[in-house]
Amino acid sequence: MPEKPFSESELAAYEADGFVVVENLLNPRETELLAKVSHGDNLDQERMSRADGEGGSVDLLVRNVLSPSIYSAIVRSRRVVRRMEQLLHDEVYHYHHKMILKEPHVGGAWTWHQDYGYWYNNGCLLPELASCMIAVDRATRENGCLQVIRGSHHMGRVDHKRIGEQTGADPDRVAVAVQRMETVYLELEPGSAVFFHCNLLHRSDRNTSDLPRWAFICCYNTKRNDPYKDSEHPRYSRLDVWPDKLIAEMGEIQWMALQDHS
């Protein structure tokens, strides 16, 4: 793949809007393997639950360490890392990755927030972080797809406070942002992705459908933005970038191992 996979128009859209969608970031086989492995994985013991303040809760699983898996192969893949380097204008490293697990009918909402609203307190001096969210299942309005406020990253970091068991952005500022800017519902097919700025305001509704809405999120920081203090997420270390073909190869190995233990 080219060293600069994003076009000039895509980069301009990211700068203006705070996000850019990449359809079919994963090919059909990679998408199938990610879904089979993640849904077949024994994630129950590692799940964390966050009440949404609306009577529901969202389950998630966060990992700071890269181990041999399809998840790590995606995080390390050239197609994701090179795009992140274009967006952030620097060498990037793995900040963490996570799976969002919205189950049918019970999956709760995420309140409006910025990721930098959290990461600011982890010693990241600059808002030079971004995330790539890949749809594991089809994401629709009915099952609680990601919503973003277009251009809200230009607001800078907004104060955050506790809302239920979540941390959300200042409701007064959010209310004005919703009035003045466009809210976009990011309905994604499995394997498609959105890359978004750490100051982009985003949220999601409860899953009221019969279908799950799982999403895999890779988060990156820049080398020059190495945190000045320790936190639960890692400080800078060089990221070993893998060929894209290892996504399917690692997925096949992991799926076979799950089959052997079933």
VMD Tcl script that draws the C-alpha trace (Angstrom):
set ca {
  {0.00 0.00 0.00}
  {1.17 3.60 -0.49}
  {3.04 5.28 2.36}
  {0.37 8.00 2.30}
  {-2.93 6.13 1.94}
  {-5.20 9.10 2.67}
  {-5.91 11.43 -0.25}
  {-5.59 15.19 0.09}
  {-9.39 15.51 0.15}
  {-9.64 12.95 2.97}
  {-7.01 14.77 4.98}
  {-8.85 18.05 4.43}
  {-12.08 16.43 5.60}
  {-10.38 15.18 8.75}
  {-8.98 18.63 9.53}
  {-12.38 20.27 8.98}
  {-14.68 17.64 10.47}
  {-12.51 15.79 12.99}
  {-13.19 12.41 11.44}
  {-12.93 10.46 8.20}
  {-14.68 7.21 7.26}
  {-12.82 4.40 5.47}
  {-15.20 1.86 4.00}
  {-13.97 -1.73 3.88}
  {-10.80 -1.03 5.85}
  {-10.73 -4.77 6.48}
  {-11.34 -7.15 3.59}
  {-14.18 -9.71 3.82}
  {-12.00 -12.53 5.19}
  {-10.39 -10.28 7.81}
  {-13.80 -8.96 8.79}
  {-15.19 -12.47 9.14}
  {-12.25 -13.59 11.27}
  {-12.45 -10.54 13.55}
  {-16.14 -11.23 14.17}
  {-15.65 -14.96 14.73}
  {-12.68 -14.53 17.03}
  {-14.14 -11.67 19.09}
  {-17.56 -13.26 19.51}
  {-15.94 -16.63 20.19}
  {-13.38 -15.26 22.64}
  {-14.03 -15.69 26.35}
  {-14.29 -12.00 27.15}
  {-16.66 -12.27 30.11}
  {-13.90 -12.39 32.72}
  {-12.29 -9.20 31.40}
  {-15.39 -7.13 30.75}
  {-15.93 -3.86 32.57}
  {-19.37 -2.32 32.83}
  {-20.13 1.41 32.90}
  {-23.58 2.65 33.92}
  {-24.85 5.29 31.50}
  {-26.96 7.36 33.91}
  {-30.04 6.41 31.87}
  {-30.73 3.01 33.40}
  {-28.43 1.03 31.09}
  {-24.76 0.16 30.94}
  {-22.06 -0.44 28.36}
  {-19.59 -3.30 28.55}
  {-16.03 -2.79 27.34}
  {-12.68 -4.51 27.44}
  {-9.47 -2.46 27.42}
  {-5.96 -3.79 26.76}
  {-2.70 -1.85 27.01}
  {-0.44 -4.71 25.91}
  {-0.07 -6.18 22.42}
  {0.05 -9.96 22.39}
  {-0.06 -12.31 19.36}
  {-3.67 -11.99 18.14}
  {-5.80 -10.62 15.35}
  {-6.39 -7.56 17.55}
  {-2.68 -6.77 17.75}
  {-2.23 -7.49 14.04}
  {-4.82 -4.81 13.27}
  {-3.24 -2.33 15.70}
  {0.18 -2.92 14.14}
  {-1.02 -3.12 10.52}
  {0.49 -0.79 7.95}
  {-2.93 0.20 6.67}
  {-3.94 1.61 10.07}
  {-0.58 2.90 11.33}
  {0.33 4.77 8.13}
  {-3.04 6.48 8.11}
  {-2.60 7.52 11.73}
  {0.84 8.93 10.98}
  {-0.67 11.00 8.18}
  {-3.38 12.37 10.45}
  {-1.10 13.08 13.41}
  {2.00 14.18 11.44}
  {4.41 12.09 13.50}
  {5.46 8.59 14.42}
  {2.67 6.97 16.43}
  {2.62 4.29 19.09}
  {-0.04 2.05 20.59}
  {-1.82 3.86 23.42}
  {-4.34 1.07 24.00}
  {-7.06 -0.89 22.23}
  {-10.53 -1.89 23.32}
  {-13.69 -3.71 22.37}
  {-17.05 -2.03 22.92}
  {-19.72 -4.66 23.58}
  {-23.28 -3.45 23.06}
  {-25.58 -6.42 23.45}
  {-29.13 -6.57 22.04}
  {-31.71 -4.65 24.12}
  {-29.42 -4.25 27.16}
  {-26.46 -2.36 25.69}
  {-26.44 1.11 27.24}
  {-25.60 4.57 25.95}
  {-22.33 6.50 26.03}
  {-22.74 10.10 27.09}
  {-21.23 12.92 24.99}
  {-17.49 13.08 25.63}
  {-14.06 13.69 24.15}
  {-11.36 11.07 24.50}
  {-8.89 13.82 25.38}
  {-11.23 14.70 28.23}
  {-9.88 11.49 29.80}
  {-6.38 11.34 28.36}
  {-5.49 14.90 29.34}
  {-5.30 13.67 32.93}
  {-2.93 10.87 31.90}
  {-0.11 13.31 31.22}
  {-0.68 13.81 27.48}
  {0.34 17.43 27.06}
  {-1.10 17.89 23.57}
  {-4.29 16.64 21.86}
  {-2.18 14.63 19.42}
  {-4.08 11.37 19.76}
  {-6.61 9.69 17.53}
  {-8.62 6.50 17.33}
  {-9.65 4.07 14.62}
  {-12.99 2.40 15.32}
  {-13.76 -0.69 13.21}
  {-17.27 -2.10 13.06}
  {-17.29 -5.76 14.11}
  {-21.07 -5.95 13.65}
  {-23.19 -3.75 11.41}
  {-23.66 -0.41 13.18}
  {-27.05 1.27 12.78}
  {-29.12 3.88 14.60}
  {-31.22 1.07 16.06}
  {-28.29 -0.74 17.70}
  {-26.54 2.38 18.98}
  {-24.04 3.44 16.32}
  {-21.47 6.14 17.01}
  {-22.65 9.74 16.79}
  {-20.25 12.65 16.32}
  {-20.61 16.43 16.25}
  {-18.95 17.50 13.02}
  {-16.14 20.00 13.61}
  {-16.44 19.92 17.41}
  {-12.72 19.13 17.78}
  {-12.15 22.82 17.02}
  {-13.72 23.65 20.40}
  {-10.60 22.38 22.15}
  {-10.77 20.34 25.33}
  {-14.08 20.69 27.18}
  {-14.34 20.20 30.95}
  {-15.61 16.72 31.89}
  {-17.46 15.46 34.95}
  {-19.01 12.25 36.26}
  {-22.33 11.22 34.69}
  {-23.47 7.94 36.18}
  {-20.37 5.76 36.07}
  {-19.14 7.52 32.94}
  {-17.24 10.76 32.43}
  {-19.00 13.20 30.14}
  {-18.41 16.62 28.63}
  {-19.91 19.80 30.13}
  {-23.64 19.46 29.26}
  {-24.09 23.21 28.75}
  {-21.37 23.41 26.11}
  {-22.55 20.20 24.50}
  {-26.09 21.54 24.22}
  {-24.87 24.63 22.35}
  {-22.60 22.52 20.13}
  {-25.56 20.32 19.19}
  {-27.54 23.44 18.25}
  {-24.80 25.05 16.17}
  {-23.13 22.03 14.57}
  {-24.23 18.94 12.71}
  {-24.69 15.61 14.50}
  {-23.65 12.72 12.24}
  {-24.77 9.11 12.79}
  {-21.95 6.85 11.65}
  {-23.75 3.78 10.34}
  {-21.03 1.34 9.30}
  {-20.91 -2.04 7.63}
  {-18.71 -4.69 9.30}
  {-15.06 -4.07 8.43}
  {-15.56 -0.37 7.75}
  {-13.95 2.18 10.05}
  {-13.89 5.76 11.23}
  {-10.69 7.59 12.21}
  {-11.43 10.41 14.64}
  {-9.66 13.19 16.55}
  {-9.31 12.92 20.34}
  {-11.22 16.21 20.84}
  {-14.18 15.21 18.64}
  {-17.36 15.09 20.72}
  {-19.03 11.71 20.31}
  {-21.63 9.49 21.95}
  {-23.94 6.56 21.21}
  {-27.51 5.59 22.08}
  {-28.71 2.42 23.75}
  {-29.02 -0.74 21.66}
  {-32.77 -1.23 21.25}
  {-32.44 -3.80 18.47}
  {-32.26 -7.60 18.34}
  {-28.66 -7.44 17.08}
  {-25.34 -6.82 18.87}
  {-23.19 -3.80 18.09}
  {-19.57 -4.59 18.85}
  {-16.75 -2.30 17.78}
  {-12.96 -2.63 17.94}
  {-11.07 0.59 18.68}
  {-7.32 1.18 18.23}
  {-5.98 4.27 20.01}
  {-2.68 5.96 19.18}
  {-0.50 8.73 20.58}
  {2.43 10.49 18.91}
  {6.05 9.99 19.85}
  {6.53 13.71 20.57}
  {3.49 13.64 22.87}
  {5.02 11.03 25.19}
  {3.12 11.45 28.51}
  {5.05 13.28 31.21}
  {3.75 10.95 33.93}
  {2.73 7.33 34.27}
  {-0.89 6.22 33.98}
  {-2.81 3.07 33.20}
  {-1.95 3.56 29.50}
  {1.63 3.20 28.24}
  {4.22 5.84 27.60}
  {6.06 5.90 24.28}
  {7.73 2.79 22.92}
  {8.47 2.11 19.28}
  {5.63 0.31 17.51}
  {6.69 -2.63 15.38}
  {4.56 -2.26 12.24}
  {3.43 -5.52 10.64}
  {2.47 -6.34 7.04}
  {-1.27 -6.28 6.45}
  {-1.33 -9.97 5.53}
  {-0.73 -10.87 9.19}
  {-4.27 -9.78 10.10}
  {-5.76 -12.82 8.37}
  {-2.89 -15.09 9.34}
  {-3.17 -14.26 13.03}
  {-6.94 -14.48 12.81}
  {-6.78 -17.98 11.33}
  {-4.40 -19.15 14.07}
  {-6.55 -17.64 16.81}
  {-9.78 -19.04 15.38}
  {-8.28 -22.53 15.12}
  {-7.12 -22.31 18.74}
  {-10.61 -21.31 19.86}
  {-12.06 -24.26 17.94}
  {-9.63 -26.65 19.62}
  {-10.69 -25.45 23.07}
  {-14.42 -25.48 22.38}
}
mol new
graphics top color blue
foreach p $ca { graphics top sphere $p radius 0.5 }
foreach p [lrange $ca 0 end-1] q [lrange $ca 1 end] { graphics top cylinder $p $q radius 0.2 }
display resetview
